[in-house]
Amino acid sequence: MTGGRFRAGALGAVLVVALVGGCGGTAEQVRRGDIPMETFTAEQIFERGEFEMNRRQPDQAAFYFGEVERLYPYSEWAKRSLIMQAYAYHQDQDYENSRSSAQRYIDFYPLDDDAAYAQYLLALSYYDQIDEVGRDQGLTFQALQALRAVIERYPDSEYARSAVLKFDLAFDHLAAKEMEIGRYYLRRNHHTAAINRFRTVVEDFQTTSHTAEALHRLVEAYLSLGLTDEAQTAGAILGHNFRGTEWYEDSYGLLTGRGLEARAMGDNWLRQIYRQMIKGRWL
């Protein structure tokens, strides 16, 4: 949405003053029934919602935008209010209601210009909670799905590029959580469990920033188990793709310290990755 949609014009400012004066200044008075909302036009109520946004009261703004939809459900103001309500709820960090309003907008106005923004807000309602999620990655997966919808349904919109960047960050976040758990297992010598986590990063999150470390940790874990073919192959992949990194240097030191080389060996899942890499289909 453009910045102009959040600013009241000169006429709107007059209407805001009238509504502010009539309402006594708070949404709570209207909720209690002290002031009949029905006495105001859709535009006046909408402008009051913008007024509340401008004074950083998104919860009250959401209330007023909702009132427009309730009292004037088939008007153009109702459509504008619905997307603004989704935005106001998001600013208030009321993500569930923001998501609900955004989804209603998509359902009611799928071909409208602001449908892309509604889908983007829906995705943000998941994305902005990712750092609060601990080890439960459900919201991260939902954010990825919603961001993908923005990218695929509205590729030419102004939100597509931002959605791509956030998709990559959310994808990287999933890989980071796998690495965190893998390191936890590795520190406690649960090597098989650690390998499973690092393998997930190598196979499913190859384009993230964690792949080089995951390969190095595989070298560590496989050497601890005496599985030298797998350790050497992981080192070979590191050498081909990440030779200039500290992870390759560390793995090279571990391997040569045991008289081993960083080269593809045996017939295992990493050897398959190595073959794909050499043919140019990996990374």
ZAPAVEX-333533 format. One line per 3 residues: their letters; for each residue x, y, z of N, C-alpha, C. Coordinates in Angstrom, 2 decimals. Example, Ala and Ser with C-alpha at 12.3 -4.5 7.8 and 13.67 -1.06 7.14 Angstrom:
REM ZAPAVEX-333533
as> 13.19,-5.69,7.80,12.30,-4.50,7.80,13.20,-3.30,7.80; 12.85,-2.25,7.08,13.67,-1.06,7.14,12.90,0.03,7.87
END
This chain:
REM ZAPAVEX-333533
mtg> 0.84,-1.18,0.00,0.00,0.00,0.00,0.88,1.24,0.00; 0.46,2.26,-0.67,1.24,3.47,-0.72,1.04,4.30,0.53; 2.05,5.15,0.81,1.97,5.95,2.03,0.77,6.86,2.05
grf> 0.28,7.32,0.87,-0.84,8.23,0.82,-2.11,7.66,1.37; -2.23,6.35,1.35,-3.47,5.74,1.84,-3.55,5.81,3.35; -2.43,6.10,4.02,-2.44,6.16,5.47,-2.55,7.60,5.97
rag> -2.62,8.57,5.07,-2.68,9.97,5.48,-4.04,10.57,5.13; -4.61,11.29,6.07,-5.88,11.96,5.80,-5.60,13.25,5.06; -6.45,13.62,4.10,-6.33,14.87,3.37,-6.93,16.00,4.17
alg> -6.97,17.18,3.55,-7.48,18.35,4.27,-8.92,18.17,4.69; -9.76,17.65,3.75,-11.16,17.43,4.08,-11.28,16.35,5.15; -10.45,15.29,4.99,-10.48,14.21,5.97,-10.12,14.71,7.35
avl> -9.17,15.65,7.42,-8.75,16.17,8.73,-9.91,16.86,9.44; -10.73,17.58,8.66,-11.89,18.25,9.25,-12.86,17.21,9.80; -13.08,16.14,9.03,-14.00,15.10,9.47,-13.48,14.39,10.71
vva> -12.15,14.21,10.76,-11.55,13.58,11.93,-11.80,14.40,13.17; -11.59,15.71,13.04,-11.82,16.60,14.19,-13.26,16.48,14.68; -14.19,16.45,13.71,-15.60,16.34,14.09,-15.88,15.04,14.81
lvg> -15.31,13.95,14.30,-15.56,12.65,14.91,-14.87,12.54,16.25; -13.65,13.08,16.34,-12.95,13.04,17.62,-13.75,13.78,18.68; -14.24,14.95,18.29,-15.02,15.72,19.25,-16.30,15.01,19.63
gcg> -16.98,14.44,18.66,-18.24,13.76,18.92,-18.06,12.50,19.73; -16.94,11.83,19.52,-16.73,10.55,20.21,-16.08,10.73,21.58; -15.67,11.93,21.87,-15.03,12.11,23.18,-13.63,11.55,23.22
gta> -13.12,11.06,22.08,-11.71,10.72,21.99,-11.34,9.26,22.14; -12.24,8.38,22.57,-11.85,6.99,22.76,-12.84,6.03,22.12; -12.27,4.89,21.67,-13.12,3.86,21.10,-13.96,3.18,22.18
eqv> -13.45,3.19,23.42,-14.16,2.51,24.50,-15.53,3.13,24.74; -15.64,4.44,24.60,-16.94,5.10,24.79,-17.94,4.63,23.74; -17.43,4.45,22.53,-18.31,3.97,21.46,-18.72,2.53,21.75
rrg> -17.78,1.74,22.20,-18.10,0.34,22.51,-19.17,0.24,23.61; -19.09,1.14,24.57,-20.06,1.11,25.67,-21.44,1.60,25.23; -21.51,2.21,24.06,-22.80,2.72,23.58,-23.07,4.15,23.99
dip> -22.07,4.84,24.60,-22.28,6.22,25.00,-22.49,7.11,23.79; -21.85,6.75,22.68,-21.95,7.55,21.45,-22.38,6.61,20.33; -23.47,6.89,19.64,-23.94,6.01,18.56,-23.05,6.15,17.32
met> -22.35,5.10,16.96,-21.48,5.12,15.80,-22.27,5.34,14.51; -23.53,4.91,14.53,-24.36,5.00,13.33,-24.59,6.44,12.87; -24.30,7.41,13.74,-24.51,8.81,13.37,-23.42,9.35,12.45
fta> -22.36,8.55,12.24,-21.25,9.01,11.41,-21.23,8.25,10.08; -20.70,8.91,9.06,-20.59,8.27,7.75,-19.42,7.29,7.73; -19.41,6.45,6.72,-18.31,5.50,6.56,-16.98,6.23,6.45
eqi> -16.97,7.33,5.69,-15.73,8.07,5.51,-15.23,8.67,6.81; -16.16,9.19,7.62,-15.77,9.77,8.90,-15.15,8.71,9.82; -15.77,7.55,9.87,-15.25,6.49,10.74,-13.90,6.01,10.23
fer> -13.77,5.89,8.91,-12.49,5.48,8.31,-11.40,6.49,8.66; -11.73,7.77,8.55,-10.74,8.79,8.85,-10.35,8.76,10.33; -11.31,8.40,11.19,-10.96,8.26,12.62,-9.98,7.10,12.81
gef> -10.19,6.04,12.04,-9.25,4.93,12.11,-7.85,5.36,11.70; -7.74,6.15,10.63,-6.44,6.66,10.20,-5.84,7.58,11.27; -6.71,8.39,11.91,-6.24,9.26,12.98,-5.60,8.44,14.10
emn> -6.24,7.34,14.47,-5.71,6.49,15.53,-4.39,5.84,15.10; -4.28,5.47,13.83,-3.02,4.93,13.33,-1.91,5.97,13.43; -2.22,7.20,13.06,-1.22,8.26,13.08,-0.75,8.59,14.49
rrq> -1.62,8.35,15.48,-1.19,8.61,16.86,-0.78,7.31,17.58; -0.46,6.31,16.74,0.12,5.04,17.22,-0.78,4.31,18.21; -2.06,4.24,17.85,-3.02,3.46,18.63,-3.67,2.43,17.70
pdq> -2.91,1.44,17.25,-3.43,0.51,16.24,-4.61,-0.32,16.72; -4.70,-0.59,18.03,-5.83,-1.38,18.51,-7.14,-0.61,18.33; -7.12,0.69,18.65,-8.32,1.49,18.45,-8.59,1.70,16.96
aaf> -7.53,1.85,16.17,-7.70,1.99,14.72,-8.41,0.77,14.16; -7.99,-0.42,14.60,-8.62,-1.65,14.12,-10.10,-1.68,14.46; -10.43,-1.18,15.64,-11.84,-1.12,16.03,-12.64,-0.26,15.05
yfg> -12.14,0.93,14.75,-12.88,1.83,13.86,-12.98,1.26,12.45; -11.91,0.67,11.95,-11.98,0.07,10.62,-12.99,-1.08,10.59; -13.07,-1.80,11.70,-14.06,-2.87,11.79,-15.48,-2.34,11.81
eve> -15.67,-1.17,12.41,-16.99,-0.55,12.45,-17.46,-0.13,11.06; -16.54,0.33,10.24,-16.91,0.67,8.87,-17.45,-0.56,8.16; -16.76,-1.68,8.30,-17.19,-2.92,7.65,-18.53,-3.39,8.20
rly> -18.74,-3.20,9.49,-19.98,-3.65,10.11,-21.18,-2.80,9.67; -20.99,-1.48,9.65,-22.11,-0.57,9.37,-22.34,-0.33,7.88; -21.28,-0.44,7.09,-21.39,-0.18,5.65,-20.72,-1.32,4.87
pys> -21.26,-2.52,5.01,-20.56,-3.73,4.52,-20.35,-3.80,3.02; -21.14,-3.13,2.23,-21.02,-3.26,0.77,-20.44,-2.00,0.13; -19.89,-1.15,0.93,-19.35,0.10,0.40,-17.87,-0.05,0.03
ewa> -17.39,0.90,-0.76,-15.96,0.94,-1.08,-15.14,1.20,0.17; -15.72,1.95,1.11,-15.02,2.21,2.37,-14.83,0.93,3.18; -15.78,0.00,3.08,-15.66,-1.27,3.79,-14.47,-2.06,3.27
krs> -14.28,-2.05,1.95,-13.15,-2.75,1.36,-11.83,-2.14,1.82; -11.76,-0.83,1.78,-10.54,-0.16,2.23,-10.30,-0.39,3.71; -11.37,-0.42,4.48,-11.24,-0.60,5.92,-10.74,-2.00,6.27
lim> -11.14,-2.98,5.50,-10.75,-4.35,5.81,-9.24,-4.52,5.68; -8.64,-4.00,4.62,-7.19,-4.12,4.47,-6.47,-3.28,5.52; -7.05,-2.12,5.85,-6.46,-1.29,6.89,-6.57,-1.95,8.27
qay> -7.66,-2.67,8.48,-7.81,-3.38,9.75,-6.74,-4.46,9.89; -6.48,-5.17,8.80,-5.42,-6.17,8.83,-4.08,-5.54,9.16; -3.82,-4.39,8.56,-2.57,-3.66,8.83,-2.52,-3.19,10.29
ayh> -3.62,-2.64,10.79,-3.66,-2.14,12.17,-3.42,-3.27,13.17; -4.07,-4.40,12.95,-3.86,-5.54,13.85,-2.40,-5.98,13.82; -1.81,-5.97,12.63,-0.40,-6.38,12.54,0.50,-5.41,13.31
qdq> 0.23,-4.11,13.19,1.01,-3.13,13.94,0.85,-3.30,15.44; -0.29,-3.82,15.85,-0.56,-4.07,17.26,-0.04,-5.43,17.71; 0.60,-6.14,16.78,1.12,-7.49,17.02,0.03,-8.48,17.42
dye> -1.17,-8.19,16.96,-2.29,-9.12,17.11,-2.33,-9.95,15.82; -1.42,-10.89,15.73,-1.19,-11.57,14.46,-2.35,-12.46,14.03; -3.02,-13.05,14.98,-4.14,-13.92,14.63,-5.26,-13.12,13.95
nsr> -5.62,-11.98,14.53,-6.67,-11.16,13.93,-6.20,-10.51,12.63; -4.92,-10.16,12.56,-4.39,-9.61,11.31,-4.52,-10.64,10.19; -4.17,-11.86,10.53,-4.26,-12.94,9.54,-5.71,-13.17,9.11
ssa> -6.63,-13.11,10.08,-8.04,-13.32,9.77,-8.57,-12.23,8.83; -8.23,-10.98,9.13,-8.69,-9.87,8.29,-8.09,-9.95,6.89; -6.80,-10.27,6.83,-6.13,-10.38,5.53,-6.74,-11.52,4.70
qry> -7.03,-12.64,5.35,-7.62,-13.76,4.62,-9.01,-13.41,4.10; -9.80,-12.67,4.90,-11.12,-12.25,4.45,-11.01,-11.35,3.22; -10.02,-10.48,3.25,-9.83,-9.59,2.10,-9.51,-10.41,0.85
idf> -8.62,-11.39,0.99,-8.27,-12.25,-0.15,-9.48,-13.01,-0.65; -10.32,-13.49,0.28,-11.51,-14.25,-0.11,-12.54,-13.36,-0.81; -12.73,-12.14,-0.31,-13.76,-11.25,-0.85,-13.31,-10.50,-2.11
ypl> -12.02,-10.15,-2.15,-11.52,-9.30,-3.24,-10.25,-9.89,-3.87; -10.32,-11.11,-4.37,-9.10,-11.78,-4.87,-8.44,-11.09,-6.05; -9.19,-10.30,-6.81,-8.63,-9.65,-7.99,-8.30,-8.18,-7.74
ddd> -8.50,-7.70,-6.54,-8.23,-6.31,-6.24,-6.73,-6.05,-6.17; -6.34,-4.80,-6.42,-4.92,-4.45,-6.39,-4.28,-4.73,-5.04; -5.05,-4.59,-3.96,-4.49,-4.79,-2.63,-4.52,-6.25,-2.17
aay> -4.95,-7.16,-3.02,-4.94,-8.57,-2.65,-3.51,-9.05,-2.41; -2.57,-8.55,-3.20,-1.17,-8.91,-3.01,-0.68,-8.46,-1.63; -1.07,-7.25,-1.24,-0.68,-6.74,0.06,-1.32,-7.56,1.18
aqy> -2.58,-7.96,0.99,-3.25,-8.79,1.99,-2.52,-10.12,2.16; -2.11,-10.73,1.05,-1.37,-11.99,1.13,-0.01,-11.78,1.81; 0.60,-10.65,1.53,1.88,-10.33,2.16,1.72,-10.14,3.66
lla> 0.65,-9.43,4.08,0.38,-9.27,5.51,0.13,-10.62,6.18; -0.59,-11.49,5.48,-0.86,-12.82,6.03,0.46,-13.56,6.27; 1.36,-13.46,5.30,2.67,-14.10,5.45,3.45,-13.49,6.61
lsy> 3.41,-12.17,6.73,4.11,-11.50,7.82,3.58,-11.91,9.19; 2.29,-12.24,9.25,1.70,-12.63,10.53,2.35,-13.90,11.07; 2.89,-14.72,10.18,3.69,-15.88,10.59,5.16,-15.51,10.74
ydq> 5.67,-14.82,9.72,7.10,-14.54,9.66,7.59,-13.75,10.87; 6.84,-12.76,11.29,7.28,-11.89,12.38,7.28,-12.58,13.73; 6.81,-13.81,13.79,6.83,-14.57,15.05,7.91,-15.64,15.08
ide> 8.67,-15.75,14.00,9.62,-16.86,13.89,10.61,-16.89,15.04; 11.16,-15.74,15.42,12.18,-15.71,16.47,11.63,-16.06,17.83; 10.31,-16.11,17.98,9.70,-16.41,19.27,9.34,-17.88,19.42
vgr> 9.68,-18.66,18.41,9.12,-19.99,18.33,9.96,-21.09,18.98; 11.15,-20.86,19.48,11.93,-21.93,20.07,12.18,-23.05,19.09; 11.93,-24.27,19.52,12.22,-25.41,18.66,11.03,-25.84,17.80
dqg> 9.86,-25.28,18.04,8.69,-25.60,17.24,8.73,-24.80,15.95; 8.89,-25.47,14.82,9.07,-24.78,13.55,7.78,-24.68,12.74; 6.63,-24.94,13.38,5.36,-24.90,12.66,5.10,-23.56,12.00
ltf> 5.32,-22.46,12.74,5.08,-21.14,12.18,6.06,-20.81,11.05; 7.26,-21.32,11.15,8.24,-21.08,10.08,7.77,-21.74,8.79; 7.29,-22.96,8.87,6.77,-23.64,7.69,5.56,-22.89,7.13
qal> 4.69,-22.40,8.01,3.52,-21.65,7.54,3.94,-20.34,6.89; 4.96,-19.69,7.45,5.48,-18.47,6.84,6.02,-18.76,5.45; 6.74,-19.85,5.29,7.28,-20.22,3.98,6.17,-20.44,2.97
qal> 5.13,-21.14,3.38,4.01,-21.39,2.48,3.32,-20.09,2.07; 3.09,-19.20,3.04,2.41,-17.95,2.75,3.28,-17.03,1.90; 4.58,-17.00,2.15,5.49,-16.20,1.34,5.58,-16.74,-0.09
rav> 5.57,-18.05,-0.21,5.58,-18.65,-1.54,4.33,-18.24,-2.32; 3.20,-18.14,-1.61,1.95,-17.72,-2.27,2.08,-16.30,-2.84; 2.73,-15.42,-2.09,2.96,-14.06,-2.59,3.81,-14.10,-3.87
ier> 4.87,-14.88,-3.81,5.82,-14.96,-4.93,5.16,-15.55,-6.17; 4.36,-16.60,-5.98,3.78,-17.30,-7.12,2.52,-16.63,-7.66; 1.69,-16.09,-6.77,0.43,-15.48,-7.22,0.59,-14.04,-7.69
ypd> 1.57,-13.34,-7.09,1.72,-11.93,-7.40,3.19,-11.61,-7.74; 3.75,-12.28,-8.74,5.18,-12.12,-9.04,5.57,-10.72,-9.48; 4.61,-9.96,-10.01,4.91,-8.61,-10.49,4.56,-7.53,-9.48
sey> 4.13,-7.92,-8.30,3.73,-6.94,-7.29,4.96,-6.36,-6.60; 4.76,-5.24,-5.92,5.86,-4.62,-5.20,6.28,-5.41,-3.96; 5.50,-6.43,-3.61,5.80,-7.22,-2.41,6.55,-8.51,-2.74
ars> 6.66,-8.87,-4.01,7.27,-10.14,-4.39,8.74,-10.18,-4.00; 9.47,-9.11,-4.27,10.91,-9.09,-3.95,11.14,-9.24,-2.45; 10.37,-8.50,-1.65,10.51,-8.62,-0.20,10.14,-10.02,0.26
avl> 9.13,-10.62,-0.37,8.73,-11.98,-0.01,9.85,-12.97,-0.30; 10.55,-12.78,-1.42,11.67,-13.67,-1.76,12.77,-13.57,-0.70; 13.11,-12.35,-0.30,14.15,-12.16,0.71,13.75,-12.79,2.04
kfd> 12.50,-12.60,2.44,12.04,-13.18,3.70,11.93,-14.70,3.61; 11.58,-15.20,2.43,11.53,-16.66,2.23,12.92,-17.25,2.46; 13.93,-16.62,1.89,15.30,-17.12,2.06,15.72,-17.08,3.53
laf> 15.35,-16.01,4.23,15.71,-15.90,5.65,14.98,-16.96,6.49; 13.70,-17.19,6.18,12.95,-18.21,6.92,13.51,-19.60,6.64; 13.88,-19.83,5.38,14.48,-21.11,4.99,15.80,-21.31,5.75
dhl> 16.59,-20.25,5.83,17.84,-20.30,6.56,17.60,-20.56,8.04; 16.50,-20.01,8.56,16.14,-20.22,9.96,15.89,-21.70,10.25; 15.20,-22.38,9.34,14.95,-23.81,9.53,16.26,-24.58,9.58
aak> 17.17,-24.23,8.66,18.47,-24.90,8.65,19.23,-24.63,9.94; 19.15,-23.40,10.44,19.83,-23.04,11.68,19.33,-23.87,12.86; 18.03,-24.12,12.90,17.49,-24.93,13.99,17.96,-26.38,13.89
eme> 18.06,-26.89,12.66,18.59,-28.24,12.48,20.04,-28.30,12.97; 20.81,-27.27,12.64,22.20,-27.22,13.08,22.29,-27.14,14.60; 21.46,-26.35,15.19,21.48,-26.21,16.66,21.24,-27.55,17.34
igr> 20.26,-28.28,16.85,19.95,-29.59,17.44,21.07,-30.58,17.15; 21.60,-30.52,15.92,22.70,-31.41,15.57,23.92,-31.20,16.45; 24.27,-29.94,16.70,25.41,-29.64,17.57,25.16,-30.15,18.99
yyl> 23.91,-30.02,19.43,23.54,-30.50,20.77,23.83,-32.00,20.89; 23.40,-32.75,19.89,23.65,-34.19,19.91,25.14,-34.51,19.80; 25.84,-33.75,18.97,27.26,-34.02,18.76,28.05,-33.78,20.04
rrn> 27.72,-32.73,20.77,28.42,-32.45,22.04,28.22,-33.56,23.05; 27.11,-34.26,22.92,26.81,-35.34,23.88,27.13,-36.73,23.31; 27.88,-36.71,22.24,28.36,-37.94,21.59,27.23,-38.83,21.08
hht> 26.09,-38.23,20.77,25.01,-38.96,20.11,25.20,-38.79,18.59; 26.19,-39.48,18.08,26.67,-39.19,16.74,25.64,-39.52,15.65; 24.93,-40.60,15.80,23.94,-40.97,14.78,22.83,-39.93,14.70
aai> 22.34,-39.49,15.86,21.29,-38.46,15.88,21.82,-37.17,15.28; 23.06,-36.82,15.59,23.66,-35.61,15.03,23.78,-35.70,13.51; 24.22,-36.84,13.03,24.38,-37.04,11.59,23.05,-36.85,10.87
nrf> 21.98,-37.35,11.45,20.66,-37.20,10.82,20.29,-35.73,10.63; 20.62,-34.90,11.61,20.32,-33.47,11.51,21.19,-32.79,10.45; 22.49,-33.10,10.46,23.39,-32.47,9.50,23.09,-32.96,8.08
rtv> 22.66,-34.21,7.97,22.29,-34.71,6.65,21.08,-33.95,6.10; 20.13,-33.65,6.98,18.96,-32.88,6.54,19.38,-31.53,5.96; 20.34,-30.88,6.61,20.81,-29.59,6.11,21.45,-29.74,4.74
ved> 22.30,-30.76,4.58,23.00,-30.96,3.31,22.04,-31.33,2.19; 21.04,-32.14,2.49,20.13,-32.61,1.45,18.99,-31.63,1.18; 18.44,-31.01,2.22,17.23,-30.20,2.06,17.46,-28.70,2.12
fqt> 18.60,-28.28,2.64,18.87,-26.85,2.80,20.22,-26.47,2.19; 20.47,-26.99,1.00,21.78,-26.82,0.37,22.13,-25.37,0.08; 21.13,-24.52,-0.14,21.39,-23.15,-0.54,21.52,-22.20,0.63
tsh> 21.47,-22.70,1.85,21.56,-21.82,3.01,23.01,-21.60,3.41; 23.20,-20.73,4.37,24.55,-20.40,4.84,25.13,-21.45,5.78; 24.39,-22.52,6.04,24.82,-23.51,7.04,25.41,-24.78,6.43
tae> 25.43,-24.86,5.10,25.84,-26.11,4.45,27.29,-26.46,4.74; 28.18,-25.47,4.69,29.60,-25.75,4.91,29.84,-26.31,6.31; 29.23,-25.70,7.32,29.41,-26.22,8.67,28.80,-27.60,8.81
alh> 27.64,-27.83,8.19,27.01,-29.14,8.27,27.94,-30.22,7.73; 28.61,-29.95,6.62,29.56,-30.92,6.05,30.73,-31.15,6.99; 31.23,-30.08,7.60,32.33,-30.25,8.55,31.89,-31.09,9.74
rlv> 30.69,-30.82,10.26,30.21,-31.61,11.40,30.03,-33.08,11.02; 29.67,-33.32,9.77,29.59,-34.72,9.31,30.96,-35.37,9.32; 31.97,-34.62,8.92,33.34,-35.16,9.00,33.65,-35.54,10.44
eay> 33.36,-34.63,11.37,33.62,-34.90,12.79,32.88,-36.14,13.27; 31.59,-36.20,12.98,30.76,-37.29,13.49,31.16,-38.63,12.89; 31.37,-38.65,11.58,31.74,-39.91,10.94,33.11,-40.40,11.39
lsl> 34.06,-39.49,11.59,35.36,-39.91,12.11,35.22,-40.50,13.51; 34.35,-39.91,14.32,34.14,-40.43,15.67,33.57,-41.84,15.65; 32.79,-42.15,14.61,32.21,-43.50,14.47,33.12,-44.45,13.70
glt> 34.24,-43.94,13.19,35.15,-44.77,12.42,34.70,-45.00,10.99; 33.77,-44.21,10.50,33.26,-44.34,9.14,34.05,-43.39,8.24; 35.23,-43.84,7.84,36.16,-42.96,7.15,35.73,-42.64,5.72
dea> 35.05,-43.57,5.04,34.60,-43.27,3.67,33.66,-42.07,3.66; 32.70,-42.08,4.57,31.75,-40.97,4.65,32.44,-39.66,5.04; 33.39,-39.76,6.00,34.10,-38.56,6.44,34.93,-37.97,5.31
qta> 35.62,-38.81,4.56,36.44,-38.32,3.45,35.57,-37.71,2.35; 34.41,-38.32,2.09,33.53,-37.81,1.04,32.94,-36.46,1.43; 32.55,-36.32,2.69,32.07,-35.02,3.16,33.16,-33.97,3.02
gai> 34.40,-34.37,3.33,35.52,-33.45,3.15,35.74,-33.08,1.70; 35.52,-34.03,0.80,35.69,-33.75,-0.63,34.66,-32.74,-1.13; 33.43,-32.88,-0.66,32.38,-31.92,-1.04,32.73,-30.53,-0.50
lgh> 33.22,-30.50,0.74,33.65,-29.23,1.32,34.75,-28.60,0.47; 35.72,-29.42,0.05,36.83,-28.91,-0.73,36.41,-28.38,-2.08; 35.39,-28.99,-2.67,34.93,-28.56,-3.99,34.14,-27.27,-3.93
nfr> 33.35,-27.09,-2.86,32.43,-25.95,-2.79,32.84,-24.86,-1.82; 33.60,-25.23,-0.78,33.89,-24.26,0.28,35.36,-24.29,0.69; 36.24,-24.40,-0.28,37.68,-24.56,0.02,38.23,-23.38,0.81
gte> 37.74,-22.21,0.61,38.28,-21.04,1.28,37.72,-20.79,2.66; 36.92,-21.71,3.20,36.28,-21.49,4.50,37.06,-22.14,5.64; 36.79,-21.65,6.83,37.40,-22.25,8.03,36.93,-23.69,8.22
wye> 35.72,-23.98,7.75,35.19,-25.34,7.93,36.00,-26.34,7.12; 36.41,-25.98,5.92,37.24,-26.88,5.13,38.62,-27.04,5.78; 39.17,-25.94,6.26,40.48,-26.04,6.91,40.43,-26.97,8.12
dsy> 39.37,-26.84,8.93,39.23,-27.70,10.10,39.06,-29.16,9.71; 38.22,-29.40,8.69,38.01,-30.77,8.24,39.28,-31.36,7.63; 39.98,-30.55,6.87,41.24,-31.00,6.26,42.23,-31.41,7.35
gll> 42.28,-30.62,8.43,43.17,-30.95,9.54,42.77,-32.24,10.23; 41.48,-32.45,10.42,41.01,-33.69,11.04,41.35,-34.91,10.20; 41.14,-34.78,8.89,41.37,-35.92,7.99,42.86,-36.23,7.86
tgr> 43.66,-35.23,7.57,45.10,-35.48,7.39,45.75,-35.93,8.69; 45.19,-35.49,9.82,45.71,-35.93,11.10,45.55,-37.42,11.31; 44.66,-38.04,10.55,44.47,-39.49,10.63,44.98,-40.19,9.38
gle> 45.74,-39.47,8.60,46.30,-40.06,7.40,45.29,-40.25,6.28; 44.23,-39.46,6.29,43.17,-39.58,5.29,43.16,-38.37,4.36; 42.50,-38.53,3.22,42.38,-37.45,2.26,40.93,-36.99,2.15
ara> 40.77,-35.76,1.67,39.43,-35.25,1.39,39.07,-35.63,-0.04; 38.57,-36.87,-0.22,38.17,-37.31,-1.55,37.02,-38.31,-1.44; 36.25,-38.40,-2.52,35.06,-39.25,-2.52,35.46,-40.71,-2.39
mgd> 34.82,-41.40,-1.45,35.14,-42.79,-1.18,33.86,-43.59,-0.96; 33.90,-44.87,-1.31,32.82,-45.78,-0.99,31.55,-45.52,-1.78; 30.47,-46.15,-1.31,29.16,-46.01,-1.95,28.15,-45.68,-0.86
nwl> 27.93,-44.42,-0.64,27.04,-43.96,0.43,26.28,-42.73,-0.04; 25.41,-42.20,0.82,24.56,-41.08,0.41,25.38,-39.84,0.06; 26.51,-39.64,0.74,27.35,-38.49,0.42,28.03,-38.66,-0.94
rqi> 28.34,-39.91,-1.29,28.94,-40.15,-2.62,27.95,-39.76,-3.71; 26.67,-40.00,-3.48,25.65,-39.59,-4.44,25.58,-38.06,-4.55; 25.67,-37.39,-3.42,25.71,-35.94,-3.42,26.92,-35.46,-4.21
yrq> 28.04,-36.12,-4.02,29.27,-35.74,-4.71,29.12,-35.90,-6.22; 28.50,-36.99,-6.63,28.30,-37.21,-8.07,27.41,-36.11,-8.66; 26.36,-35.78,-7.96,25.46,-34.72,-8.43,26.20,-33.39,-8.52
mik> 27.07,-33.15,-7.54,27.82,-31.90,-7.52,28.77,-31.81,-8.72; 29.45,-32.87,-9.02,30.40,-32.88,-10.13,29.68,-32.66,-11.46; 28.45,-33.14,-11.56,27.67,-32.97,-12.79,26.98,-31.60,-12.85
grw> 27.19,-30.79,-11.81,26.67,-29.44,-11.84,25.24,-29.30,-11.40; 24.69,-30.31,-10.72,23.29,-30.22,-10.30,23.17,-29.95,-8.80; 24.27,-29.67,-8.17,24.23,-29.42,-6.71,24.98,-28.13,-6.42
l> 24.32,-27.23,-5.70,24.88,-25.94,-5.34,25.28,-25.12,-6.55
END
